[in-house]
Amino acid sequence: MKRVVIAGGGIAGLTAAVYLARKGFNVKLFEKNEKCGGLVNTFDYNGFKFEGGARALVNAGVITPMVEDLELDVELLKNPVSIGIEDRIMTVNGEKSLLEYAELLKSKYPESQDDIQRLIETERKILEHMKVLYGIDNPLFSFNKIREEGKLMQMMGRYFLWFFKFLGTVREINALKEPVEEYSSRIIRNNSLRDIVIQHFFRGTPSFFALSYFYLFNDYLYPKGGVGKFPEALVNKITEFGGEILTNNQIVKVIPGNNTAVDEKGNEHRYDFLIWATDLKAFYKSLDTQGINGHALKKLEDEKQKVLSARGAESVITFYFGVDEPVETFGKISTGHFFYTPSRQGLGETNRSRVKHIVENYEKLSKEEILQWLEEFIKFNTYEISIPALRDKSMAPDGKTGLIVSMLIDYDIVKRINDEGWYEEFKQKTEELITDNLASTIYSFLKNKILFRFTSTPLTIERMYGTSEGSIVGWSFESELPVPSGIFSMTTSVKTPIENIYKAGKWAYAPAGVPTAIITGKLASDVIIKNSNK
């Protein structure tokens, strides 16, 4: 009955907790909010159900085997994706849709046939590598089932053959490490086309992971009842296995010298192992290094300096609409997960040099200049549109539809606007702009059918989930990463300079998403299980 304290009830913390509790560890998980799940959550509003973070789950050979391994009470639905530019919309239906995607691009950029062909050839190569990378169930989650079914030798043979293909994929990943902006500029000469292809990625994302989007469009799953059903099922399993979950509470101080964690209510909790599964900056701010000396202290201070000076990737702004229109109307236009660009022009420098200029010269700029930038930013952006009721009709009242529209946005701009005192005005203006743009392009009926609308910004994410710079995927690739990022370093990414403290989640490894957070949570639990048996 080794004692494990887990700070953070997001998907990484829940994963670590459920596997440790299943092994009989004395688990205490702390979550600052009323509900666990972090950015994997679903909430109710006026009879509608919306996602507060992830719109769907990328399977990545992780979600399905994990659900089966833990016998989670969650039903996974298909999550088809649509892509649209202006008036041309297509639905991705397997890798054969890559040719249809090429035709869509050629119809909008007929002068860029060669550029598009180079892009499609790159996409096809990456798609094949992604089929290797994610094409089998991750053994971290499927091993128990295979062993119970007596198929261990069969699995070993399969994974042996897969491993050599995997090494080739790793070489391809390493060859495409450069930022997607730089790589795409070599294969796509048309600036607008290049913007349309890459403007919905986080700045500086390695090319391999950015350009794997076409594979990922085929790999999404949607839990019936909303993505929040997934962490809800994990919470139920943790409780079933005897673990303890303390919500509305968080760890605010860690004292490794006497293996003690202190919560925000002043209670002390002794531990044999601790997993920090939330913002890594908060960990180093809460760490009491008294009693730690020598090499360990030096290593801690070096890592602390790297972490505190690093920044999260840009965040998102999200618009929520209740629409007095049946979901079937939206179903005639797209699927329930829709990446839509209303203008073939693209953002250009609106989201690059102009953002940098605004942040660095904010005091010299008028509100009118900021609003002019905002208007172009919304007009030429790419939207991720989620319509929950198109996957599951129970997500909205009969005859009505809930709409979630989001796009990437820089945290610093929103923070400066808030500091200047016109944050609410900014939100109202963005709502008007996004409504006008959607109504003049894809949803002509929208304006007169809106029941309500509200907005979430990077500041909302920072406040609700305690995530630095409102980041939803962890660290920015625009500067030096303070955590491991090589594919073979994922197993060591969970370690800290303190031998019985581990880290997990989007701040432990980059690039990060829900599958990565889950894997780091599982790796942290596996290391603890292994070390407790020594």
Steps between C-alpha positions, in 0.01 A plus 500: 500500500756754387363855519479700178393864482399625156472874436257569218184320393538552128523206264864424591437503875189284459693249289777468757246474782288228342793270425659550841168448680443182301834373631394570858693819569362750749417777251399857581424717198452876541301709251453876534160500330171336590538244222800310369603487136674833446469599136320173425158606625136551408273755667129585494361839405128576460424141404794477255817298555831646388867401510720731705825376346567211263218469244570129445767244591780384269513124541875464417493133597438612859135585571335179374740252669489703821120489507512123444780439750325687782149396391394863507131577473525726197368457148729630226332637188650572160603861449514579127674824407414752226737749337379815328637805320243763409220313318685169447452240775603136517478223759812297574427132451825309527826560320327487160362845584849641453431521125173685564689737728747566220214583264349736758831689527545508121153648455597790726862536386504392132828682448672282766465150355867412563491634856193295577652186351809539720278548805292191420813288447628614841162430658495150347847416634414628848169315491687173442733574790208589725340166417812341648521735796133472603389200297525249785363513852756644738643206701492711816121452495444182296754265663272370776219413260735321260654301785158403638391382154810281471631690199829614652727320251286618210527856630877474545541395138277780378677765706840368392413562135336832585810623684712511183232704323488723807874574472442623144220724624729644766753589230224681309394685815858611561530614139191721540583669829524851359208739563210448263525864385852442367435161344175603333664810350727269299225283354223762469590825323149650503477698826122475531499125436775455757299696755189290441700182554685602818315787673302272734822350645685633802792719396828313472342153505741239353402429140437129544242548773337802335464336160366176648160673525345302216566172681367642827177609331430127453597408855262708715248343738213664689370357830122483505378774733809715433875470553444557873360145522854367460650658816171434679544127430859519629383668822250220556770237448743670737233502770412138423866403545516679836672822397410832663419812297499837674338767281486875569846461645854515369856439612672833565824386663727200454765422761719218365723512809232326704280360217212734578253686281285783636159580353338844473306438821821453696476122535820297476512175305786255531600312186738231381464623143362820350385569143469861387242487220424868460682821402874445546563866586270457799706199611825696519327792667357267767821302558675532838859393436604498866692180565599452134871552439781445256444379146125451546453862610713631211297294252175623655603863477610461137172336403300757696668784312423336162138432590421842644657683205320290237157580359192306407382475141239748383153444634149500351198725497171309492149617418195310624165540327154370572313503168125470446546272201482118482828313482398355163550845344865494603532136394424603141813716507761296686564232758513577872874577487579758237821687411381799301688789338258773381753669270766355270714809568640363827635686800835603351698687764189576708581218741879530485687830461194712577433312824862552601474869410181543707647327806826697485340839424166474673530830690554690173197352324145630516199282574388558139825348369454194722140460381610528136746216557226301675260540209755360254604231745145363518417554133796304359552237770423127500226388740463171678121462515350236726131406493454246783140411406612379157685217677249450781152657478468510881757783508238766413125550555271377221490736206803698618876480451805586708798636309863527617732711285865546594828629360854549625583835658797651678470514879700823536263705286196397704693557823594854396141575405385377840763711678383805302146446628303418185493119520117476503478739206757287318295183555182669380676628189647157416154344537356754257783447251484119505119508471516735200769293332318168547170652386656648186672175404392158621191556721284763325211433741704548818442862605126481561517159667746561785355419841815588693874532450800530729877489468795323662844659463856402601436679830198273561717193444776635723254574780296181482774245437807666648696472177776751426427745217168323452679232300301190403790290369786589733825659390554724200740382230602859426769486769715233666291226657559439873383136472586199281358486148676211324279196445743270684517737798133467594577230758746731679279809467309405816808518723604798711829561683325367814495121483151441643328792324378466142326726250233427240274678254542762231771683694720189534561430131463677163316492267199429716137406457255275680671172394840632609361612836348154551824323407707711741248427778529128430881515482516681836279234660709220347824645638346526846369143484844379395687700765265399780591135438872556547 
